[in-house]
């Protein structure tokens, strides 16, 4: 898979929720895109990532 533009090995099929947990990222603080499609946060625990997928994880940062 490609994660934020970098090729990364996928040890097994993971859901987006599992990937975020592995990366220690809070799901409520990110937007996730797989193969140019925005995935709803409510689907993170159901959407399975496949080898070859292009994943972009965008973290929300407060500012002012």
mmCIF file of the N, C-alpha and C atoms, coordinates in Angstrom:
data_MODEL
# 
_entry.id   MODEL 
# 
loop_
_atom_site.group_PDB 
_atom_site.id 
_atom_site.type_symbol 
_atom_site.label_atom_id 
_atom_site.label_alt_id 
_atom_site.label_comp_id 
_atom_site.label_asym_id 
_atom_site.label_entity_id 
_atom_site.label_seq_id 
_atom_site.pdbx_PDB_ins_code 
_atom_site.Cartn_x 
_atom_site.Cartn_y 
_atom_site.Cartn_z 
_atom_site.occupancy 
_atom_site.B_iso_or_equiv 
_atom_site.pdbx_formal_charge 
_atom_site.auth_seq_id 
_atom_site.auth_comp_id 
_atom_site.auth_asym_id 
_atom_site.auth_atom_id 
_atom_site.pdbx_PDB_model_num 
ATOM 1   N N  . UNK A 1 1  ? 0.846   -1.173 0.000  1.00 0.00 ? 1  UNK A N  1 
ATOM 2   C CA . UNK A 1 1  ? 0.000   0.000  0.000  1.00 0.00 ? 1  UNK A CA 1 
ATOM 3   C C  . UNK A 1 1  ? 0.887   1.230  0.000  1.00 0.00 ? 1  UNK A C  1 
ATOM 4   N N  . UNK A 1 2  ? 0.297   2.338  -0.307 1.00 0.00 ? 2  UNK A N  1 
ATOM 5   C CA . UNK A 1 2  ? 0.990   3.620  -0.252 1.00 0.00 ? 2  UNK A CA 1 
ATOM 6   C C  . UNK A 1 2  ? 0.310   4.445  0.833  1.00 0.00 ? 2  UNK A C  1 
ATOM 7   N N  . UNK A 1 3  ? 1.078   4.872  1.815  1.00 0.00 ? 3  UNK A N  1 
ATOM 8   C CA . UNK A 1 3  ? 0.540   5.634  2.930  1.00 0.00 ? 3  UNK A CA 1 
ATOM 9   C C  . UNK A 1 3  ? 1.149   7.028  2.908  1.00 0.00 ? 3  UNK A C  1 
ATOM 10  N N  . UNK A 1 4  ? 0.300   8.013  2.678  1.00 0.00 ? 4  UNK A N  1 
ATOM 11  C CA . UNK A 1 4  ? 0.747   9.411  2.561  1.00 0.00 ? 4  UNK A CA 1 
ATOM 12  C C  . UNK A 1 4  ? 1.897   9.543  1.572  1.00 0.00 ? 4  UNK A C  1 
ATOM 13  N N  . UNK A 1 5  ? 1.760   8.858  0.433  1.00 0.00 ? 5  UNK A N  1 
ATOM 14  C CA . UNK A 1 5  ? 2.714   8.974  -0.660 1.00 0.00 ? 5  UNK A CA 1 
ATOM 15  C C  . UNK A 1 5  ? 3.926   8.066  -0.581 1.00 0.00 ? 5  UNK A C  1 
ATOM 16  N N  . UNK A 1 6  ? 4.071   7.300  0.510  1.00 0.00 ? 6  UNK A N  1 
ATOM 17  C CA . UNK A 1 6  ? 5.232   6.420  0.666  1.00 0.00 ? 6  UNK A CA 1 
ATOM 18  C C  . UNK A 1 6  ? 4.791   4.963  0.625  1.00 0.00 ? 6  UNK A C  1 
ATOM 19  N N  . UNK A 1 7  ? 5.526   4.152  -0.147 1.00 0.00 ? 7  UNK A N  1 
ATOM 20  C CA . UNK A 1 7  ? 5.198   2.728  -0.222 1.00 0.00 ? 7  UNK A CA 1 
ATOM 21  C C  . UNK A 1 7  ? 5.485   2.074  1.123  1.00 0.00 ? 7  UNK A C  1 
ATOM 22  N N  . UNK A 1 8  ? 4.513   1.323  1.617  1.00 0.00 ? 8  UNK A N  1 
ATOM 23  C CA . UNK A 1 8  ? 4.593   0.677  2.920  1.00 0.00 ? 8  UNK A CA 1 
ATOM 24  C C  . UNK A 1 8  ? 4.087   -0.749 2.784  1.00 0.00 ? 8  UNK A C  1 
ATOM 25  N N  . UNK A 1 9  ? 4.776   -1.683 3.442  1.00 0.00 ? 9  UNK A N  1 
ATOM 26  C CA . UNK A 1 9  ? 4.318   -3.073 3.417  1.00 0.00 ? 9  UNK A CA 1 
ATOM 27  C C  . UNK A 1 9  ? 3.118   -3.235 4.329  1.00 0.00 ? 9  UNK A C  1 
ATOM 28  N N  . UNK A 1 10 ? 2.158   -4.006 3.860  1.00 0.00 ? 10 UNK A N  1 
ATOM 29  C CA . UNK A 1 10 ? 0.961   -4.312 4.632  1.00 0.00 ? 10 UNK A CA 1 
ATOM 30  C C  . UNK A 1 10 ? 1.093   -5.753 5.092  1.00 0.00 ? 10 UNK A C  1 
ATOM 31  N N  . UNK A 1 11 ? 1.285   -5.957 6.407  1.00 0.00 ? 11 UNK A N  1 
ATOM 32  C CA . UNK A 1 11 ? 1.534   -7.299 6.917  1.00 0.00 ? 11 UNK A CA 1 
ATOM 33  C C  . UNK A 1 11 ? 0.311   -8.201 6.828  1.00 0.00 ? 11 UNK A C  1 
ATOM 34  N N  . UNK A 1 12 ? -0.879  -7.616 6.900  1.00 0.00 ? 12 UNK A N  1 
ATOM 35  C CA . UNK A 1 12 ? -2.134  -8.352 6.760  1.00 0.00 ? 12 UNK A CA 1 
ATOM 36  C C  . UNK A 1 12 ? -3.217  -7.348 6.402  1.00 0.00 ? 12 UNK A C  1 
ATOM 37  N N  . UNK A 1 13 ? -4.363  -7.845 6.033  1.00 0.00 ? 13 UNK A N  1 
ATOM 38  C CA . UNK A 1 13 ? -5.476  -6.943 5.746  1.00 0.00 ? 13 UNK A CA 1 
ATOM 39  C C  . UNK A 1 13 ? -5.898  -6.243 7.035  1.00 0.00 ? 13 UNK A C  1 
ATOM 40  N N  . UNK A 1 14 ? -6.025  -4.942 6.962  1.00 0.00 ? 14 UNK A N  1 
ATOM 41  C CA . UNK A 1 14 ? -6.427  -4.137 8.110  1.00 0.00 ? 14 UNK A CA 1 
ATOM 42  C C  . UNK A 1 14 ? -7.597  -3.251 7.729  1.00 0.00 ? 14 UNK A C  1 
ATOM 43  N N  . UNK A 1 15 ? -8.408  -2.916 8.711  1.00 0.00 ? 15 UNK A N  1 
ATOM 44  C CA . UNK A 1 15 ? -9.395  -1.866 8.496  1.00 0.00 ? 15 UNK A CA 1 
ATOM 45  C C  . UNK A 1 15 ? -8.689  -0.533 8.744  1.00 0.00 ? 15 UNK A C  1 
ATOM 46  N N  . UNK A 1 16 ? -9.316  0.536  8.325  1.00 0.00 ? 16 UNK A N  1 
ATOM 47  C CA . UNK A 1 16 ? -8.747  1.855  8.591  1.00 0.00 ? 16 UNK A CA 1 
ATOM 48  C C  . UNK A 1 16 ? -8.621  2.057  10.098 1.00 0.00 ? 16 UNK A C  1 
ATOM 49  N N  . UNK A 1 17 ? -9.628  1.631  10.848 1.00 0.00 ? 17 UNK A N  1 
ATOM 50  C CA . UNK A 1 17 ? -9.609  1.751  12.310 1.00 0.00 ? 17 UNK A CA 1 
ATOM 51  C C  . UNK A 1 17 ? -8.382  1.048  12.897 1.00 0.00 ? 17 UNK A C  1 
ATOM 52  N N  . UNK A 1 18 ? -8.087  -0.166 12.428 1.00 0.00 ? 18 UNK A N  1 
ATOM 53  C CA . UNK A 1 18 ? -6.930  -0.924 12.922 1.00 0.00 ? 18 UNK A CA 1 
ATOM 54  C C  . UNK A 1 18 ? -5.618  -0.233 12.553 1.00 0.00 ? 18 UNK A C  1 
ATOM 55  N N  . UNK A 1 19 ? -5.544  0.305  11.342 1.00 0.00 ? 19 UNK A N  1 
ATOM 56  C CA . UNK A 1 19 ? -4.338  1.010  10.909 1.00 0.00 ? 19 UNK A CA 1 
ATOM 57  C C  . UNK A 1 19 ? -4.090  2.239  11.780 1.00 0.00 ? 19 UNK A C  1 
ATOM 58  N N  . UNK A 1 20 ? -5.138  3.009  12.035 1.00 0.00 ? 20 UNK A N  1 
ATOM 59  C CA . UNK A 1 20 ? -4.995  4.200  12.866 1.00 0.00 ? 20 UNK A CA 1 
ATOM 60  C C  . UNK A 1 20 ? -4.561  3.827  14.284 1.00 0.00 ? 20 UNK A C  1 
ATOM 61  N N  . UNK A 1 21 ? -5.140  2.764  14.831 1.00 0.00 ? 21 UNK A N  1 
ATOM 62  C CA . UNK A 1 21 ? -4.762  2.309  16.174 1.00 0.00 ? 21 UNK A CA 1 
ATOM 63  C C  . UNK A 1 21 ? -3.288  1.915  16.199 1.00 0.00 ? 21 UNK A C  1 
ATOM 64  N N  . UNK A 1 22 ? -2.854  1.186  15.175 1.00 0.00 ? 22 UNK A N  1 
ATOM 65  C CA . UNK A 1 22 ? -1.453  0.760  15.075 1.00 0.00 ? 22 UNK A CA 1 
ATOM 66  C C  . UNK A 1 22 ? -0.522  1.973  15.010 1.00 0.00 ? 22 UNK A C  1 
ATOM 67  N N  . UNK A 1 23 ? -0.982  3.035  14.360 1.00 0.00 ? 23 UNK A N  1 
ATOM 68  C CA . UNK A 1 23 ? -0.179  4.257  14.221 1.00 0.00 ? 23 UNK A CA 1 
ATOM 69  C C  . UNK A 1 23 ? -0.358  5.209  15.408 1.00 0.00 ? 23 UNK A C  1 
ATOM 70  N N  . UNK A 1 24 ? -1.194  4.809  16.378 1.00 0.00 ? 24 UNK A N  1 
ATOM 71  C CA . UNK A 1 24 ? -1.498  5.612  17.566 1.00 0.00 ? 24 UNK A CA 1 
ATOM 72  C C  . UNK A 1 24 ? -2.089  6.970  17.193 1.00 0.00 ? 24 UNK A C  1 
ATOM 73  N N  . UNK A 1 25 ? -3.044  6.931  16.261 1.00 0.00 ? 25 UNK A N  1 
ATOM 74  C CA . UNK A 1 25 ? -3.741  8.133  15.806 1.00 0.00 ? 25 UNK A CA 1 
ATOM 75  C C  . UNK A 1 25 ? -5.205  8.023  16.211 1.00 0.00 ? 25 UNK A C  1 
ATOM 76  N N  . UNK A 1 26 ? -5.735  9.078  16.818 1.00 0.00 ? 26 UNK A N  1 
ATOM 77  C CA . UNK A 1 26 ? -7.141  9.101  17.213 1.00 0.00 ? 26 UNK A CA 1 
ATOM 78  C C  . UNK A 1 26 ? -8.005  9.301  15.970 1.00 0.00 ? 26 UNK A C  1 
ATOM 79  N N  . UNK A 1 27 ? -8.934  8.386  15.707 1.00 0.00 ? 27 UNK A N  1 
ATOM 80  C CA . UNK A 1 27 ? -9.760  8.474  14.497 1.00 0.00 ? 27 UNK A CA 1 
ATOM 81  C C  . UNK A 1 27 ? -10.580 9.758  14.402 1.00 0.00 ? 27 UNK A C  1 
ATOM 82  N N  . UNK A 1 28 ? -10.973 10.307 15.538 1.00 0.00 ? 28 UNK A N  1 
ATOM 83  C CA . UNK A 1 28 ? -11.798 11.518 15.507 1.00 0.00 ? 28 UNK A CA 1 
ATOM 84  C C  . UNK A 1 28 ? -11.004 12.761 15.112 1.00 0.00 ? 28 UNK A C  1 
ATOM 85  N N  . UNK A 1 29 ? -9.681  12.612 14.993 1.00 0.00 ? 29 UNK A N  1 
ATOM 86  C CA . UNK A 1 29 ? -8.828  13.751 14.656 1.00 0.00 ? 29 UNK A CA 1 
ATOM 87  C C  . UNK A 1 29 ? -8.297  13.707 13.224 1.00 0.00 ? 29 UNK A C  1 
ATOM 88  N N  . UNK A 1 30 ? -8.827  12.797 12.387 1.00 0.00 ? 30 UNK A N  1 
ATOM 89  C CA . UNK A 1 30 ? -8.300  12.666 11.030 1.00 0.00 ? 30 UNK A CA 1 
ATOM 90  C C  . UNK A 1 30 ? -9.412  12.541 9.994  1.00 0.00 ? 30 UNK A C  1 
ATOM 91  N N  . UNK A 1 31 ? -9.032  12.827 8.770  1.00 0.00 ? 31 UNK A N  1 
ATOM 92  C CA . UNK A 1 31 ? -9.832  12.483 7.594  1.00 0.00 ? 31 UNK A CA 1 
ATOM 93  C C  . UNK A 1 31 ? -8.999  11.457 6.835  1.00 0.00 ? 31 UNK A C  1 
ATOM 94  N N  . UNK A 1 32 ? -9.661  10.508 6.195  1.00 0.00 ? 32 UNK A N  1 
ATOM 95  C CA . UNK A 1 32 ? -8.940  9.448  5.503  1.00 0.00 ? 32 UNK A CA 1 
ATOM 96  C C  . UNK A 1 32 ? -9.480  9.296  4.081  1.00 0.00 ? 32 UNK A C  1 
ATOM 97  N N  . UNK A 1 33 ? -8.539  9.198  3.148  1.00 0.00 ? 33 UNK A N  1 
ATOM 98  C CA . UNK A 1 33 ? -8.865  9.034  1.733  1.00 0.00 ? 33 UNK A CA 1 
ATOM 99  C C  . UNK A 1 33 ? -8.191  7.751  1.246  1.00 0.00 ? 33 UNK A C  1 
ATOM 100 N N  . UNK A 1 34 ? -8.944  6.915  0.556  1.00 0.00 ? 34 UNK A N  1 
ATOM 101 C CA . UNK A 1 34 ? -8.393  5.692  -0.029 1.00 0.00 ? 34 UNK A CA 1 
ATOM 102 C C  . UNK A 1 34 ? -8.694  5.717  -1.523 1.00 0.00 ? 34 UNK A C  1 
ATOM 103 N N  . UNK A 1 35 ? -7.633  5.657  -2.322 1.00 0.00 ? 35 UNK A N  1 
ATOM 104 C CA . UNK A 1 35 ? -7.772  5.675  -3.784 1.00 0.00 ? 35 UNK A CA 1 
ATOM 105 C C  . UNK A 1 35 ? -8.641  6.840  -4.260 1.00 0.00 ? 35 UNK A C  1 
ATOM 106 N N  . UNK A 1 36 ? -8.356  8.021  -3.714 1.00 0.00 ? 36 UNK A N  1 
ATOM 107 C CA . UNK A 1 36 ? -9.015  9.285  -4.074 1.00 0.00 ? 36 UNK A CA 1 
ATOM 108 C C  . UNK A 1 36 ? -10.467 9.382  -3.616 1.00 0.00 ? 36 UNK A C  1 
ATOM 109 N N  . UNK A 1 37 ? -10.901 8.491  -2.711 1.00 0.00 ? 37 UNK A N  1 
ATOM 110 C CA . UNK A 1 37 ? -12.266 8.530  -2.193 1.00 0.00 ? 37 UNK A CA 1 
ATOM 111 C C  . UNK A 1 37 ? -12.213 8.785  -0.689 1.00 0.00 ? 37 UNK A C  1 
ATOM 112 N N  . UNK A 1 38 ? -12.923 9.826  -0.232 1.00 0.00 ? 38 UNK A N  1 
ATOM 113 C CA . UNK A 1 38 ? -12.998 10.116 1.199  1.00 0.00 ? 38 UNK A CA 1 
ATOM 114 C C  . UNK A 1 38 ? -13.840 9.029  1.864  1.00 0.00 ? 38 UNK A C  1 
ATOM 115 N N  . UNK A 1 39 ? -13.302 8.467  2.945  1.00 0.00 ? 39 UNK A N  1 
ATOM 116 C CA . UNK A 1 39 ? -14.011 7.425  3.685  1.00 0.00 ? 39 UNK A CA 1 
ATOM 117 C C  . UNK A 1 39 ? -14.651 8.068  4.912  1.00 0.00 ? 39 UNK A C  1 
ATOM 118 N N  . UNK A 1 40 ? -15.942 7.831  5.097  1.00 0.00 ? 40 UNK A N  1 
ATOM 119 C CA . UNK A 1 40 ? -16.644 8.387  6.252  1.00 0.00 ? 40 UNK A CA 1 
ATOM 120 C C  . UNK A 1 40 ? -16.074 7.778  7.526  1.00 0.00 ? 40 UNK A C  1 
ATOM 121 N N  . UNK A 1 41 ? -15.963 8.592  8.554  1.00 0.00 ? 41 UNK A N  1 
ATOM 122 C CA . UNK A 1 41 ? -15.448 8.125  9.839  1.00 0.00 ? 41 UNK A CA 1 
ATOM 123 C C  . UNK A 1 41 ? -16.273 6.943  10.358 1.00 0.00 ? 41 UNK A C  1 
ATOM 124 N N  . UNK A 1 42 ? -17.560 6.945  10.097 1.00 0.00 ? 42 UNK A N  1 
ATOM 125 C CA . UNK A 1 42 ? -18.428 5.847  10.548 1.00 0.00 ? 42 UNK A CA 1 
ATOM 126 C C  . UNK A 1 42 ? -18.113 4.529  9.842  1.00 0.00 ? 42 UNK A C  1 
ATOM 127 N N  . UNK A 1 43 ? -17.339 4.577  8.752  1.00 0.00 ? 43 UNK A N  1 
ATOM 128 C CA . UNK A 1 43 ? -16.974 3.368  8.005  1.00 0.00 ? 43 UNK A CA 1 
ATOM 129 C C  . UNK A 1 43 ? -15.549 2.891  8.305  1.00 0.00 ? 43 UNK A C  1 
ATOM 130 N N  . UNK A 1 44 ? -14.813 3.608  9.158  1.00 0.00 ? 44 UNK A N  1 
ATOM 131 C CA . UNK A 1 44 ? -13.418 3.252  9.440  1.00 0.00 ? 44 UNK A CA 1 
ATOM 132 C C  . UNK A 1 44 ? -13.276 1.814  9.943  1.00 0.00 ? 44 UNK A C  1 
ATOM 133 N N  . UNK A 1 45 ? -14.227 1.343  10.753 1.00 0.00 ? 45 UNK A N  1 
ATOM 134 C CA . UNK A 1 45 ? -14.100 -0.008 11.311 1.00 0.00 ? 45 UNK A CA 1 
ATOM 135 C C  . UNK A 1 45 ? -14.578 -1.097 10.351 1.00 0.00 ? 45 UNK A C  1 
ATOM 136 N N  . UNK A 1 46 ? -15.100 -0.721 9.191  1.00 0.00 ? 46 UNK A N  1 
ATOM 137 C CA . UNK A 1 46 ? -15.586 -1.692 8.209  1.00 0.00 ? 46 UNK A CA 1 
ATOM 138 C C  . UNK A 1 46 ? -14.768 -1.691 6.925  1.00 0.00 ? 46 UNK A C  1 
ATOM 139 N N  . UNK A 1 47 ? -14.116 -0.584 6.620  1.00 0.00 ? 47 UNK A N  1 
ATOM 140 C CA . UNK A 1 47 ? -13.405 -0.440 5.349  1.00 0.00 ? 47 UNK A CA 1 
ATOM 141 C C  . UNK A 1 47 ? -12.050 -1.132 5.436  1.00 0.00 ? 47 UNK A C  1 
ATOM 142 N N  . UNK A 1 48 ? -11.859 -2.188 4.645  1.00 0.00 ? 48 UNK A N  1 
ATOM 143 C CA . UNK A 1 48 ? -10.615 -2.954 4.663  1.00 0.00 ? 48 UNK A CA 1 
ATOM 144 C C  . UNK A 1 48 ? -9.650  -2.430 3.607  1.00 0.00 ? 48 UNK A C  1 
ATOM 145 N N  . UNK A 1 49 ? -8.417  -2.221 4.035  1.00 0.00 ? 49 UNK A N  1 
ATOM 146 C CA . UNK A 1 49 ? -7.349  -1.749 3.155  1.00 0.00 ? 49 UNK A CA 1 
ATOM 147 C C  . UNK A 1 49 ? -6.745  -2.946 2.443  1.00 0.00 ? 49 UNK A C  1 
ATOM 148 N N  . UNK A 1 50 ? -6.493  -2.807 1.152  1.00 0.00 ? 50 UNK A N  1 
ATOM 149 C CA . UNK A 1 50 ? -5.898  -3.878 0.355  1.00 0.00 ? 50 UNK A CA 1 
ATOM 150 C C  . UNK A 1 50 ? -4.506  -3.473 -0.106 1.00 0.00 ? 50 UNK A C  1 
ATOM 151 N N  . UNK A 1 51 ? -3.681  -4.471 -0.404 1.00 0.00 ? 51 UNK A N  1 
ATOM 152 C CA . UNK A 1 51 ? -2.352  -4.209 -0.953 1.00 0.00 ? 51 UNK A CA 1 
ATOM 153 C C  . UNK A 1 51 ? -2.519  -3.414 -2.246 1.00 0.00 ? 51 UNK A C  1 
ATOM 154 N N  . UNK A 1 52 ? -1.729  -2.383 -2.412 1.00 0.00 ? 52 UNK A N  1 
ATOM 155 C CA . UNK A 1 52 ? -1.807  -1.545 -3.602 1.00 0.00 ? 52 UNK A CA 1 
ATOM 156 C C  . UNK A 1 52 ? -2.677  -0.311 -3.439 1.00 0.00 ? 52 UNK A C  1 
ATOM 157 N N  . UNK A 1 53 ? -3.452  -0.240 -2.344 1.00 0.00 ? 53 UNK A N  1 
ATOM 158 C CA . UNK A 1 53 ? -4.277  0.944  -2.100 1.00 0.00 ? 53 UNK A CA 1 
ATOM 159 C C  . UNK A 1 53 ? -3.403  2.159  -1.816 1.00 0.00 ? 53 UNK A C  1 
ATOM 160 N N  . UNK A 1 54 ? -3.914  3.316  -2.186 1.00 0.00 ? 54 UNK A N  1 
ATOM 161 C CA . UNK A 1 54 ? -3.252  4.592  -1.899 1.00 0.00 ? 54 UNK A CA 1 
ATOM 162 C C  . UNK A 1 54 ? -4.060  5.280  -0.805 1.00 0.00 ? 54 UNK A C  1 
ATOM 163 N N  . UNK A 1 55 ? -3.446  5.450  0.359  1.00 0.00 ? 55 UNK A N  1 
ATOM 164 C CA . UNK A 1 55 ? -4.127  5.980  1.532  1.00 0.00 ? 55 UNK A CA 1 
ATOM 165 C C  . UNK A 1 55 ? -3.497  7.304  1.932  1.00 0.00 ? 55 UNK A C  1 
ATOM 166 N N  . UNK A 1 56 ? -4.344  8.280  2.164  1.00 0.00 ? 56 UNK A N  1 
ATOM 167 C CA . UNK A 1 56 ? -3.892  9.573  2.676  1.00 0.00 ? 56 UNK A CA 1 
ATOM 168 C C  . UNK A 1 56 ? -4.611  9.811  3.997  1.00 0.00 ? 56 UNK A C  1 
ATOM 169 N N  . UNK A 1 57 ? -3.838  10.076 5.047  1.00 0.00 ? 57 UNK A N  1 
ATOM 170 C CA . UNK A 1 57 ? -4.394  10.389 6.358  1.00 0.00 ? 57 UNK A CA 1 
ATOM 171 C C  . UNK A 1 57 ? -4.063  11.844 6.652  1.00 0.00 ? 57 UNK A C  1 
ATOM 172 N N  . UNK A 1 58 ? -5.097  12.633 6.850  1.00 0.00 ? 58 UNK A N  1 
ATOM 173 C CA . UNK A 1 58 ? -4.936  14.067 7.098  1.00 0.00 ? 58 UNK A CA 1 
ATOM 174 C C  . UNK A 1 58 ? -5.346  14.367 8.527  1.00 0.00 ? 58 UNK A C  1 
ATOM 175 N N  . UNK A 1 59 ? -4.408  14.858 9.336  1.00 0.00 ? 59 UNK A N  1 
ATOM 176 C CA . UNK A 1 59 ? -4.702  15.174 10.725 1.00 0.00 ? 59 UNK A CA 1 
ATOM 177 C C  . UNK A 1 59 ? -5.212  16.596 10.850 1.00 0.00 ? 59 UNK A C  1 
ATOM 178 N N  . UNK A 1 60 ? -6.221  16.757 11.707 1.00 0.00 ? 60 UNK A N  1 
ATOM 179 C CA . UNK A 1 60 ? -6.797  18.070 11.963 1.00 0.00 ? 60 UNK A CA 1 
ATOM 180 C C  . UNK A 1 60 ? -5.931  18.784 13.001 1.00 0.00 ? 60 UNK A C  1 
ATOM 181 N N  . UNK A 1 61 ? -5.589  20.021 12.708 1.00 0.00 ? 61 UNK A N  1 
ATOM 182 C CA . UNK A 1 61 ? -4.762  20.814 13.610 1.00 0.00 ? 61 UNK A CA 1 
ATOM 183 C C  . UNK A 1 61 ? -5.474  22.135 13.869 1.00 0.00 ? 61 UNK A C  1 
ATOM 184 N N  . UNK A 1 62 ? -5.661  22.446 15.131 1.00 0.00 ? 62 UNK A N  1 
ATOM 185 C CA . UNK A 1 62 ? -6.305  23.702 15.501 1.00 0.00 ? 62 UNK A CA 1 
ATOM 186 C C  . UNK A 1 62 ? -5.354  24.878 15.345 1.00 0.00 ? 62 UNK A C  1 
ATOM 187 N N  . UNK A 1 63 ? -5.912  26.009 15.150 1.00 0.00 ? 63 UNK A N  1 
ATOM 188 C CA . UNK A 1 63 ? -5.087  27.206 15.010 1.00 0.00 ? 63 UNK A CA 1 
ATOM 189 C C  . UNK A 1 63 ? -5.957  28.444 15.085 1.00 0.00 ? 63 UNK A C  1 
ATOM 190 N N  . UNK A 1 64 ? -5.343  29.535 14.871 1.00 0.00 ? 64 UNK A N  1 
ATOM 191 C CA . UNK A 1 64 ? -6.163  30.721 14.915 1.00 0.00 ? 64 UNK A CA 1 
ATOM 192 C C  . UNK A 1 64 ? -5.449  31.962 14.516 1.00 0.00 ? 64 UNK A C  1 
# 
